[in-house]
Amino acid sequence: MAKGRGNGRRVGCEDCFFRQNLLCALADDEPCATFRPAHPDGLRPPRQLRFQFRQERRTQAVWAMPSAQEQAALHA
């Protein structure tokens, strides 16, 4: 089963880094598009997904350029 984020508590403006540091210019009381959680370490960028390589399934390309001999035969 996948792990959930946090304890299920709803976030609000009082949890935002910008609101706590008096940098928010909005009067709304709900999180906006610029919401960043307030941490003791300061402002941190949002986490990004980890890049994982997939194993190649195909051994040959689906489409390949014709060889020189095949091109010559087409235009002869």
C-alpha positions as CSV (number, residue, x, y, z in Angstrom):
1,M,0.0,0.0,0.0
2,A,1.3,3.5,-0.8
3,K,2.3,5.8,2.0
4,G,0.2,8.9,2.4
5,R,1.5,12.4,2.9
6,G,1.4,13.8,6.4
7,N,-1.3,13.0,8.9
8,G,-4.3,14.0,6.8
9,R,-4.5,17.5,8.2
10,R,-5.7,20.2,5.8
11,V,-3.3,22.9,4.9
12,G,-4.2,26.5,5.1
13,C,-2.6,29.9,4.8
14,E,-1.3,29.8,8.4
15,D,0.9,26.9,7.3
16,C,2.4,28.8,4.4
17,F,6.0,30.1,4.4
18,F,5.0,33.4,2.8
19,R,2.1,34.1,5.3
20,Q,4.3,33.3,8.3
21,N,7.0,35.6,7.1
22,L,4.5,38.4,6.2
23,L,5.3,38.1,2.5
24,C,1.8,37.1,1.3
25,A,-0.2,39.8,-0.5
26,L,-3.4,37.8,-0.8
27,A,-6.4,38.2,1.5
28,D,-7.7,34.6,0.9
29,D,-7.6,32.0,3.8
30,E,-7.0,29.0,1.6
31,P,-3.8,27.8,0.0
32,C,-3.0,29.4,-3.4
33,A,-0.8,28.3,-6.3
34,T,2.3,29.7,-4.6
35,F,1.8,27.8,-1.3
36,R,5.0,26.5,0.2
37,P,5.0,24.7,3.6
38,A,6.7,26.6,6.4
39,H,9.8,24.7,7.6
40,P,12.3,25.6,10.4
41,D,15.0,25.4,7.7
42,G,13.3,28.1,5.6
43,L,12.0,28.0,2.1
44,R,12.7,24.8,0.3
45,P,11.9,23.9,-3.4
46,P,9.1,21.4,-4.0
47,R,10.1,17.8,-4.2
48,Q,10.5,16.4,-7.7
49,L,9.9,12.9,-8.9
50,R,12.8,10.6,-9.0
51,F,13.9,9.6,-12.5
52,Q,14.1,5.9,-13.0
53,F,15.5,4.2,-16.1
54,R,13.3,1.6,-17.8
55,Q,14.8,-1.6,-19.2
56,E,14.8,-1.7,-23.0
57,R,12.2,-4.1,-24.3
58,R,12.9,-3.9,-28.0
59,T,16.0,-5.3,-29.6
60,Q,15.4,-3.6,-33.0
61,A,14.2,-0.2,-33.9
62,V,10.6,0.0,-35.2
63,W,11.7,2.0,-38.2
64,A,15.2,2.4,-39.6
65,M,16.7,4.2,-42.6
66,P,17.2,2.0,-45.6
67,S,20.8,1.0,-46.4
68,A,22.7,2.5,-49.3
69,Q,22.1,-0.5,-51.4
70,E,18.3,-0.4,-50.7
71,Q,18.2,3.3,-51.6
72,A,20.1,2.7,-54.8
73,A,17.7,-0.1,-55.8
74,L,14.7,2.2,-55.2
75,H,16.1,5.0,-57.4
76,A,17.5,2.8,-60.2
